Amino acid sequence: MEMRMRYFMTGNLRWIVAVLILLLAVPLAARLAHAAAADDPAHRADDEAVRKVVAGFSDGWNTHDARAMCASLVDDIEWTNWRGEVLNTRQGVEDEHARLFADLYKNTHRVDTVKSIRYLAPDLASVDNYWTMTGARKRDGSDWPYRAGYSHWLMAKRNGRWVVIISHTADFNAQAPAAK
């Protein structure tokens, strides 16, 4: 009986150690693989091209030029703004921002920072972009001196050029609409 108990305890101990090793090794291996993919030289040129698209968007915003801002959006983009409103054409996004740049956003300055680029396929990238904005006004005309938010872009490489096919934006300091 004592021999069986010793064998049982030794076998269980080995099993527990094996499970613990797996629990520690799998996350470590995943992190190392993710870090290696992030530094993948094969993506360096694409990373640079994706960041240039974001910079071009930001430059268009800061010159209040809606056409330049939208230059890398596909014609049939799915665009969801920070209020949850959806536009389904590049022209619609351009027209909406031209109106905003003529009024509420005419004194804005925006800074975009790409936090991550994840390649879902060689020609498809998920891009996390954090932004800050100064100089906006609210719809009631009052100042909105500082805003910060997040945009998630799904980008595709078409004819050798990276373009935005889906954009979803959140505003971290958005306020609830006034009660009616």
C-alpha positions, 0 to 999 in steps of 0.5 A: 500500500505504501509503495502504491501511494508513493508511486501515486504521489510521484506520478501526480507530482510529475504531472503537476510539474509538467502542467506548470511548465506548460502554463509558463512556457506557452505564454512566454513562447507567444510573447517571443513569437509576437516580439519576433514578428514585430521586428520582422525585417520583411514588414519594415517597408510595409510598416513605413508605408502604413505610418506614412498613410497615417501621417498623410491623414494627420497632415491633411487634418492639420492643414484643414484639407479634407481631400488630402486627409482622405487621400488614402481612403478607399471609395467604399470605406466603412467609416464609423466616427466617434459618435457612432455615425457611419459613412460608406463613401470616401466622398461622404467622409471628405464632405463631412470633414470639409464642413467640420474644418469650416466650423467646429474644427477650423482651429484644430491640431491633431497628433496621431501615434501608431501604437501597433500594426498587425498583419493579418495577411501580407496585404491586410493590416490592423492598425491601432492609432491613438490621437490627440486634438486641441482647438476644437469647439463643441456643437454648442459653440463652447471650447473643447480644448483637448481631446484624445481618442483611438482609431482602429483602421483595417488597411489593405495593400492594393496595387502596391499602395496601402489604403484604409478600408475600415475606420472605427474611432472612439473619443476618450473624453466624449460627453453624453448628449444633453437630456431632452 
